[in-house]
Amino acid sequence: MRRLAAALGLLLAGCVPGEQSGSPRPSPVATSVATVENAAAAPRLIGASMAYDGARSELVMFGTWYWPSEFPTGMTLPASPTAETWTRRNGKWTRLAPATSPPPRPWAGMAYDEARHQIVLFGGGGRDAVPTLQDTWIWDGRNWSQRKPVTSPPAGWLPVLIYHAKLGRVVALIPIQGDVIQTWAWDGSNWARLRPTIELAGGIYGQSPTSAAYDAAHESVVVFGPGSGDTWTFDGKTWARRTPVTGSPRGRQGSAVAYDPSTGKSLCLGAAPTHRV
């Protein structure tokens, strides 16, 4: 259930995608508030990313509190967007104050690296003044640190990160405009592009981020395309399109996929169905 909760967290914390930008990337900032006044309160973030930290038995969430064009009525507008790191343990949310932090952004890819006991965050952005990013950050339970890999995935809107236990690596799905969805793998120090015989077509994304989870029973990543309603699996070597025997969910906005180890099945949860694209 821990993996189920972590994967569904993106659905609860995310927002509808906005426009992209190609302006220079912002510089890293540090958060300044250690805890919230009401420890039982949940974070209010835009397009937040979440992963379950198995080494420390807690959920970790990273995101930005607001965008000027969508700030809630009746609340004080901060001078600039915040970059916030939150954890949830024993039913309580706590805002942390790491010495360094990724710059503010929505929709970053984020996953727990089980082999290295750390959380990997990649990219995101593409909203208002924040460009689509391609930086890599690691969370060790106390602080964020930026990594400078020799090779790195290109900046792609709404990247999706999943830990692939069979490969022992975090896999990143990077949508490239006018191209395929590239498949990359993180080995703890560097990214390498995987080139399976069949690759995901860019159209699988529709107008929403693809949802994905690792199916431990079949040792494959399961991908559901919200716009197209297609189901694909990746066994570490190749992508294969799957046609469910009992039918497939229709394409839908803001969906999330999570693997339930108690049943050995992947679950899909999302908003009202959308038209196929």
N, C-alpha and C positions, 0 to 999 in steps of 0.2 A: 504493500500500500504506500510505502514511502515514495517509490518511483511514480506511482499513480498521482499522488498529491503534488509532487514536484512538476510533473508535466502539465497537469491541469492548472497550475498556478499561472502560466502564461495567459490562459484564457481569461482568468479572473483579473489579472493586472493589466492586460493589454488594451489598446484602443484602436480605432479604425485608422489604417495607414493614411499618411498625408503626402505632401509633395516632396520631391527630391531636390537637392541642391549640389552644386559642384564647387562651392567656395572652400578655402583652406580649412584644414581641420583645427579645432580648438586645442588649447594646451591643457594638460592635466590640472585638476583642482583638488583641494583637500576638503573633506566635509568638516563641519565645525561643531555639530551638536552630538553629544554622546548618546543620549537617550531621549525619548519623547516624554512629555509631562505626564501623559496618561499611558502607562506601560501596556494597557490592554488594547490601546488603539492600534488600528492597522495603518500601514503606509498608504498615502494617496499619491500614486505615481502614474505617469503616462507611458504606455508601451513598455512596462517593466519586464525584466527577465528574471527567471527563478530556477534554482536547481537545489536538489537535496544533497547536502554535504554529509556523505556517509562516514567520514573520519571523525566528525564532530557531532553527528546526530542532530542536525538542525537544517532548516530551510534557509537559504540565502537568496535575497532579492536585491537587484540593482536596477535603478531607474532614475528618472527625472521628475521632480514634483509637478512642474507645470510648463505650459507653453503660453506666451503672452496672448495669443489669439483665442485660447480656450480656458482662461483662468476662471475658477468658480466665483460666482457672485457672492459678495459679502465677506470675502477673505482678503487679507492684506497681500498685495502683489510684491514678491521679493524683487530685489534689484536685478537678479539674473537667475536663470535656471539652475537648480541645485543638482548635484550628483550624489545620490543617496544609496547607502548600503544598509540593509536591514536583515536581521535574523529572526527566526521564530523557533522557540524552544519551550516545551511545556505549556503550550497555549498562549505564550506571550510574545508580542513583537517588540524588538529592541532596535533602535537606530544606532549604528556604530559610527565612530569617528576615526577611520583609518588615516594614517599619515599621508598616504598617496591614494589617488582614486582615478579611475577612468574619467574622461571629460563627460559632461552631460550628454545624453543621447537616449532616444527611444529605440525599441526593437533590436537590441543586440542579441546575437546568438550566445547561448550560455549552457554549459553542461558540466557535470561532475566527472572528472577523470579518475575512475576507480583504480587504475594501475598506479597512479602517482599521488593519490589522495589530495587532490586540489581541484578547484573550479576553474574552468577555462571560459573566458569571455572574448568574443570576436565581433568586430564591426558594429553595425547598427547605424543610427542616424538617418539622414535623408529627410529632415523636417525643419522648416523655416530656415534659420541661418546655419544649422548644423549639416555639414555635408554627409554623404554616404561614406562611412569609415571602413578601414581595413587593418586596424590595430589589434594586437593580441595582449590580453591581460590575464594574470593568474591571481587567484585568491587563495591564501594559505591558512585562512581561519583568523588572521589578525590584520593582514594588510594586503593591498593590491600592489602588484609589480608588473610593469610593462615588459614584454619580451620583444626582442629584435631578431626574429628568425631570418635566415638567409633567403628563404623563399616564403611567400605568403599568398593566400588567396586574394584575388582582386576585390575591390570594393563592390559589393553586391547588396542590393536592397533586401532587407529582411532575411538575413542568413539564419539557418537552422543548424544547431549543434546537437549531436547525440553520441553518447559513448557506445562504441561497438565492442562488446566484451570478447567476441571471437577474434577480432583484430588486436585487441588491447590498446585501442586508440580512440580518441575523440574524432568523429567524422563530422565534417562541415558540408552543408549543401548551400551552394552559392549561386543565386539566380543572376544571370548575366543578360542584360537587355539585348534582344536580337540573337541570342545564342542559347546553348543548352544550360541546364542547371549543373554546374561543375561539382564534382565530388572530391573533397580534400580530406587528409588525415593528419592529425597532430600527434607527434611522438614524444612530446615533452619539451622539445627544444626547437623543432622545425616543422613546417608544413610541407606536405608532398601531395601533388595532385594525383589522384587515382584515375585511371583511364579505362573504365570498364567497356566491354564491347558495345553494350547498349547504355546510353545515358538518358537521363530524364530530360524531356523537352521543356523549354521554358514556359510553354503555355499551361503546364500543370498548375502553376501558381494562381491563375486567374487574377483576381484583384486582392487577394489575401495571402498571408503567409502559409506555406505548406505546413501541415502538421505531421510529426514523425515521432516514433518511439522505438525502442529496441525490444524485440520479441525474443526473450531468453529461451523459450521453448524451441524455437526454430532457428535461433542464432542469426537473426536477420533484422535489419532496420525495416520498419513498416512506414510507408509514406502514404498519406491521404491528401489528394489535391482538392482543396475546398471549392475552387471554381469548376474544375472538370469532374470531380467525383471519382477520379481514377485511384486505384490502389496499386502500389508498387512495393517490392521488397528488394533489399540489397544484402547479399550474403557475405560481402567482403570482397567479391570478385566481379559480380555482374548485377545489373538491375533487371528485374523481371516483372512484367505486368501481371496482376492477378485478377481473376474474375470470380468473385465469391459465389458459391453455389446457391446461397439463399438470397442473393441480391446485395446491392451496395448502397450506402447512404448517398443521397443526392448531394451535389455540391452546395456548400453553405459558407457563410461568412464567419470569421473568427472561431473556427473549429479547433479542437485540441484532440490529440491522440495520446493515450497512455496505456502501458502494459500492466495488466493485473496478474501478478504472480500466483494469486490464490486460485485463479481459473485457467491460467495459461493462455489467456486471450487478450487482444488489444481492444480498447474501448474508444469510441469516437463521441465527442460531445461538442455541440455547436449551436449557433443561432439558427433562425429560420432558413430553410433551403433557399438557394439562389438559382438563377437560371444558369444552365451550362454555358461555358465559353469555348 
